[in-house]
Amino acid sequence: MLSRLISGSMRTLEREYSCTVRLLDDTEYTCTIQRDAKGHYLFDLICHHLNLLEKDYFGIRFVDPDKQRHWLEFTKSIAKQMKSQPPFTMCFRVKFYPPDPATLKEEITR
C-alpha cells in the first residue's frame, strides 16, 4: 500500500510543474501549472494577479537553451513549448505598444 501511495504522489509531481514569471517591475510570480496547461491559462493567472484588464498589449516570453527568445503561444501547451526542464522561468513583457498611450483606460496599463 505504501508503494501505491508513493507512486501516486510521484505521478502527481510529474503532472505539475513549478513556473516562475518575472514581472515588469522585476518581482517574481511563482505558481504551479498542470502538465497540459495551455499558455492562456498562465497568462490569465498573471493578469488576475496584477489586476490587469487591458491584456492585449502583453505577452509571456521565454528563452530556450540556445538563447533564442520566444513568445509563449497561448493556444499551445506550455510544457511542449519549453525546451528546458522544469522549473520553468519566463518573463511577462510588453508585446505591443499602442500608437497613443492616452487612449488606454487603465492607469496600470499605461
N, C-alpha and C positions, 0 to 999 in steps of 0.2 A: 504494500500500500504506500509506503514511503517513497518508493521509486516512482509510483504513479504521480504522487504529488510533486516530486521534483521535476519529472519530465513535463508535467502540465505547466509548471511555472517557467520552465525553460522555453516552452513553446510560446508562452505569453511574452517573454522577453524578446524573442525573435520577431514577434509581430509588432512590437512597439519600438520606436526609435526616439532618442533624445535629439532635440533640434534647438539650436541657439541662433537667434537672429539679431544682428547688430542694427540698432535703430539709427535714425538720422542724428540724434544728439549723442551718439556713441554709447548709450546704455544698451544693455542686452536683455532680450526677452527669451526665456527658455521654456520650452514646452515638450510634451511627449505626443508624438503622432503615430497613428496606426501605419503599418507597413504599406497598405494600399491607399493611403490618403492622397488625394489629389492636391495640386498646388493651390487651388482656390480655397481649400479648407484652411491651410496655413495662412494665406493672405487675409482671409476673413477673421481668423483669430487675432492677428496683429492689428488689423483695423479696429476691431472691437476693443482691444487693449488700449489703443491710442484714442478711442472715441472719434475716429476719422470717418466722415460721411462721404466726402468727395474723393473716392478711391481711384478714379480713372487716371490720375497723374502718376501713380506709384506702382512699383513692382518689387519683386524679390530677385536679387542677383546672387549667383554663387560662382566660385572659381573651381575649375576642375583640376585634377592632378598635373595637367600640362600647363597650368597657369592661365588658361583661357577663361574669360568671363562669359557667363551665360545668364539670360533671364529665365527664371523658373516659369515654365508653361503651366497655366492654371488648369488646363483640361487633362493633363497627364499626371501619372503617379509620381510623387516626389522621389521615392526610392529608386525608380527606374531612371530618372534624370540625373541623379547624383552618381558620379563615378567613384567617389571616395566611400570609405566605410563610415558607419555611424560612430560617434555622434556627428550630425550634420551641422555645418556652420554656414550661414547665409547673411546677406545684408538687405535691409529694407531701403530702397533708394527711389529717387525721383526718376521716373521713366520719361515723362513728357512735361514740357513747360508750356503753360498757356500763353497765347500771344499777349493777353492783357491780364496781368495778375489781379487787377482791381475787380475783375468780373467774378472772382472766386467768392463764394458766400461765407465760407468758414474761415475764421482767423487762423485756426490751426493748420489749415491747408496752405495759407499764404506763408 
